[in-house]
Amino acid sequence: MSDRYCVIGNPIGHSKSPLIHAAFAAATGQDLAYERCLAPLDGFEATVQRLIAEGFKGANVTVPFKLDAARLATRLGPRARAAGAVNTLVFADGEIVGDNTDGAGLVADIVKNAGVALTGKRILLLGAGGAARGALLPLLQQAPQAIVLANRTVATAERLAQDFADHAALLSVCGFAGVEGSFDIVINATSASLAADVPPLPPTVFKPGTLALDMMYGSEPTVFMDFAGSHGAVVRDGLGMLVEQAAEAFTLWRGVRPQTAAVLASMRGSDA
């Protein structure tokens, strides 16, 4: 019988993860089955315990359960501890091991797929919620010149920066309107695109060739991408991040790292 995995969320019907992991399994010769799992909003722990009882080997976790997963895990990896959230669970030897592959997926998409180095670069990270928190440690590990955290509520960004005090020399904080200068890379980790909105940034944050990446993705460019592109930026959505974080999770589960280029190209084609 194939090893079983799933993605847990609510809602979950839109998830592309089963397609991605099926492609990874076929390409690597791994015998696994991957499905969507709808958990009740108040039933995440019960859902995980049921999956373990049914013999599942692991799971991805998406909204709104990433914080629940961090609390439920019996052990957290360094990335999950830094993020305060879990998007990947490994069920093994009676443990529920929590990890966070979102930031690693973001970095892989920027460096490998977009071909943009992060080392020595000025990075503007928009937002101070879970998405930004998950991205911060992997970004810092790339040794950028500086990362500016910009958020609507400055105090929230300050609390996030305090949690990464070991990297204080690289981090600074401001409100959206207070961002000064231009950046090599601008990452939108806010949920503004879901509401067809754009953080109120000065357009001077972009310069010709700036990489502007929105963690959101869809069949059309987000309003953030349109805004950035109109001011000279090279724009990118979050689909590559999705595929790369899935590859990182697959590697944790199977010990085999799948190639992502063909899967990403196929998914971009299916969205066209």
C-alpha positions as CSV (number, residue, x, y, z in Angstrom):
1,M,0.0,0.0,0.0
2,S,1.3,3.5,-0.9
3,D,2.5,5.7,1.9
4,R,-0.1,8.3,2.6
5,Y,0.2,12.1,3.0
6,C,-2.2,15.0,2.8
7,V,-2.7,18.7,3.1
8,I,-4.9,19.9,6.0
9,G,-6.8,23.1,5.8
10,N,-10.2,24.8,5.8
11,P,-11.1,25.5,3.1
12,I,-9.0,23.1,1.1
13,G,-10.7,22.3,-2.2
14,H,-8.6,24.9,-4.1
15,S,-5.2,23.4,-3.0
16,K,-2.7,22.6,-5.7
17,S,-0.6,20.5,-3.4
18,P,-2.0,17.1,-4.5
19,L,-1.0,17.9,-8.1
20,I,2.5,19.0,-7.1
21,H,3.2,16.0,-4.9
22,A,1.8,13.5,-7.5
23,A,4.2,15.0,-10.0
24,F,7.1,14.8,-7.6
25,A,6.3,11.2,-6.8
26,A,6.1,10.2,-10.5
27,A,9.4,11.9,-11.3
28,T,11.3,10.4,-8.3
29,G,9.7,6.9,-8.4
30,Q,8.3,7.3,-4.9
31,D,5.2,5.2,-4.0
32,L,2.9,7.6,-2.2
33,A,-0.6,8.9,-2.2
34,Y,-1.4,12.6,-1.4
35,E,-4.8,14.0,-0.8
36,R,-6.7,17.0,0.6
37,C,-8.0,16.8,4.1
38,L,-10.7,19.3,5.3
39,A,-10.5,19.7,9.1
40,P,-13.2,21.4,11.2
41,L,-12.1,24.8,12.4
42,D,-12.2,23.5,16.0
43,G,-10.9,20.0,15.1
44,F,-7.3,20.2,13.9
45,E,-5.8,18.1,16.7
46,A,-8.5,15.4,16.3
47,T,-7.9,15.4,12.6
48,V,-4.2,14.9,13.0
49,Q,-4.7,12.1,15.5
50,R,-7.1,10.4,13.1
51,L,-4.5,10.6,10.3
52,I,-1.8,9.1,12.5
53,A,-4.2,6.3,13.5
54,E,-4.9,5.6,9.8
55,G,-1.2,5.3,9.1
56,F,-0.4,8.6,7.4
57,K,3.3,9.4,7.3
58,G,3.0,13.2,7.3
59,A,1.0,16.2,6.3
60,N,1.2,19.7,5.0
61,V,-0.7,22.4,6.9
62,T,-2.3,25.5,5.4
63,V,-4.6,28.2,6.7
64,P,-5.9,28.5,9.3
65,F,-4.0,25.8,11.1
66,K,-0.3,26.7,11.0
67,L,-0.3,28.0,14.6
68,D,-2.3,25.0,15.8
69,A,0.2,22.7,14.2
70,A,3.1,24.4,16.0
71,R,1.3,23.9,19.3
72,L,0.5,20.3,18.6
73,A,4.0,19.2,17.4
74,T,6.0,17.2,20.0
75,R,9.2,18.7,18.5
76,L,9.9,21.7,16.3
77,G,12.7,22.2,13.9
78,P,14.7,25.5,14.0
79,R,12.8,27.0,11.1
80,A,9.4,26.3,12.7
81,R,10.6,27.7,16.0
82,A,11.8,30.9,14.3
83,A,8.5,31.2,12.4
84,G,6.2,30.3,15.3
85,A,4.2,28.3,12.7
86,V,4.3,24.9,11.1
87,N,3.4,24.0,7.5
88,T,4.9,20.5,7.4
89,L,4.4,17.6,9.8
90,V,6.3,14.3,10.0
91,F,4.7,11.4,11.8
92,A,7.4,9.0,12.9
93,D,8.5,7.0,16.0
94,G,5.5,8.3,18.0
95,E,6.4,11.9,17.4
96,I,4.8,14.7,15.6
97,V,7.7,16.7,14.2
98,G,6.9,20.2,12.9
99,D,8.9,22.2,10.3
100,N,8.3,25.3,8.2
101,T,9.3,25.1,4.6
102,D,7.7,28.4,3.4
103,G,10.8,30.6,3.8
104,A,13.1,28.0,2.3
105,G,10.6,27.8,-0.7
106,L,10.7,31.5,-1.1
107,V,14.5,31.7,-1.1
108,A,14.8,28.8,-3.5
109,D,12.3,30.4,-5.9
110,I,14.2,33.7,-5.8
111,V,17.7,32.3,-6.1
112,K,17.1,29.3,-8.3
113,N,14.1,30.1,-10.4
114,A,14.3,33.9,-10.7
115,G,18.1,33.7,-10.7
116,V,18.5,36.6,-8.2
117,A,21.1,36.3,-5.5
118,L,20.1,37.5,-2.0
119,T,23.6,37.9,-0.6
120,G,24.6,41.5,-0.2
121,K,21.2,42.8,-1.3
122,R,18.8,45.4,0.2
123,I,15.5,43.6,0.8
124,L,12.2,45.2,1.7
125,L,9.8,42.7,3.4
126,L,6.2,44.0,3.6
127,G,4.1,42.7,6.5
128,A,4.8,41.3,9.9
129,G,2.4,38.4,10.2
130,G,2.9,34.7,9.8
131,A,4.0,34.8,6.2
132,A,6.7,37.4,7.0
133,R,7.8,35.6,10.1
134,G,8.2,32.3,8.2
135,A,10.4,34.0,5.6
136,L,12.7,36.0,7.8
137,L,15.2,33.4,9.1
138,P,15.8,31.8,5.6
139,L,16.3,35.3,4.2
140,L,18.7,36.3,6.9
141,Q,20.7,33.1,6.4
142,Q,21.4,34.4,2.8
143,A,23.5,37.2,4.3
144,P,21.8,40.2,2.7
145,Q,23.1,43.7,3.2
146,A,19.9,44.7,5.0
147,I,16.3,43.8,5.5
148,V,13.7,46.5,6.2
149,L,10.5,45.3,7.8
150,A,7.6,47.6,6.8
151,N,4.2,47.1,8.3
152,R,0.9,49.1,8.7
153,T,1.3,48.8,12.5
154,V,5.0,49.6,13.3
155,A,4.8,48.0,16.8
156,T,3.9,44.6,15.3
157,A,7.0,44.8,13.0
158,E,9.1,45.9,16.0
159,R,8.0,42.8,17.9
160,L,8.9,40.6,15.0
161,A,12.4,42.2,14.8
162,Q,12.9,41.7,18.5
163,D,12.4,38.0,18.0
164,F,15.3,38.0,15.7
165,A,17.6,40.1,17.9
166,D,20.6,38.1,17.0
167,H,20.4,39.7,13.6
168,A,19.6,43.2,14.8
169,A,22.4,44.7,12.7
170,L,20.7,43.6,9.5
171,L,17.1,44.6,10.5
172,S,15.3,47.9,10.6
173,V,11.6,48.7,11.0
174,C,9.2,51.3,9.7
175,G,5.6,52.0,8.5
176,F,4.7,51.6,4.9
177,A,4.8,55.4,4.2
178,G,8.1,55.7,6.0
179,V,10.2,53.4,3.7
180,E,13.2,55.3,2.4
181,G,15.4,54.5,-0.5
182,S,15.2,51.9,-3.2
183,F,15.6,48.1,-2.9
184,D,17.0,45.2,-4.9
185,I,14.2,42.9,-3.8
186,V,10.7,43.8,-2.5
187,I,8.6,40.9,-1.1
188,N,4.9,41.4,-0.4
189,A,4.1,39.1,2.6
190,T,0.8,41.0,3.4
191,S,-2.6,39.7,2.5
192,A,-3.5,42.9,0.7
193,S,-3.6,41.2,-2.7
194,L,-6.5,39.0,-1.5
195,A,-8.5,42.3,-1.3
196,A,-7.1,43.6,-4.5
197,D,-5.2,46.2,-2.5
198,V,-1.6,47.4,-2.4
199,P,0.3,48.5,0.7
200,P,0.7,52.3,0.6
201,L,4.3,52.4,-0.5
202,P,6.3,55.2,-2.0
203,P,7.0,54.1,-5.6
204,T,10.6,55.1,-5.0
205,V,11.2,51.7,-3.3
206,F,11.4,50.3,-6.8
207,K,14.2,50.9,-9.3
208,P,14.8,49.4,-12.7
209,G,15.4,45.7,-12.3
210,T,14.1,45.5,-8.7
211,L,12.6,42.0,-8.1
212,A,9.1,42.5,-6.7
213,L,7.6,39.2,-5.5
214,D,4.1,38.8,-4.2
215,M,3.6,35.6,-2.1
216,M,0.0,35.4,-3.5
217,Y,-0.7,33.9,-6.9
218,G,-3.5,33.6,-9.3
219,S,-4.4,33.4,-13.0
220,E,-3.8,37.1,-13.3
221,P,-1.0,39.4,-11.9
222,T,-1.9,40.8,-8.5
223,V,-2.4,44.5,-8.0
224,F,0.9,44.6,-6.2
225,M,2.6,43.1,-9.2
226,D,0.9,45.7,-11.5
227,F,1.9,48.5,-9.2
228,A,5.6,47.4,-9.0
229,G,5.8,46.7,-12.7
230,S,4.5,50.1,-13.6
231,H,7.5,51.5,-11.7
232,G,10.2,49.5,-13.4
233,A,10.3,46.3,-11.3
234,V,10.6,42.8,-12.5
235,V,7.5,41.0,-11.0
236,R,6.9,37.5,-9.8
237,D,4.0,35.8,-8.0
238,G,4.0,33.1,-5.3
239,L,3.5,30.0,-7.5
240,G,7.2,29.2,-7.6
241,M,7.4,29.6,-3.8
242,L,4.5,27.1,-3.5
243,V,6.2,24.5,-5.6
244,E,9.6,25.0,-3.9
245,Q,8.2,24.7,-0.4
246,A,6.4,21.5,-1.5
247,A,9.7,20.2,-2.7
248,E,11.3,20.9,0.6
249,A,8.5,19.1,2.4
250,F,8.8,16.1,0.0
251,T,12.5,16.0,0.8
252,L,11.8,15.9,4.5
253,W,9.3,13.0,4.1
254,R,11.1,10.9,1.4
255,G,14.8,11.8,1.6
256,V,14.8,12.6,-2.1
257,R,14.8,16.1,-3.5
258,P,12.5,16.4,-6.6
259,Q,13.4,18.7,-9.5
260,T,10.9,21.5,-9.7
261,A,11.4,23.2,-13.0
262,A,9.1,21.0,-15.1
263,V,6.4,21.0,-12.4
264,L,6.4,24.8,-12.1
265,A,6.3,25.2,-15.9
266,S,3.4,22.8,-16.1
267,M,1.5,24.6,-13.4
268,R,2.1,28.0,-15.0
269,G,0.7,26.5,-18.2
270,S,-2.4,25.3,-16.4
271,D,-3.1,28.8,-15.0
272,A,-2.8,30.4,-18.4
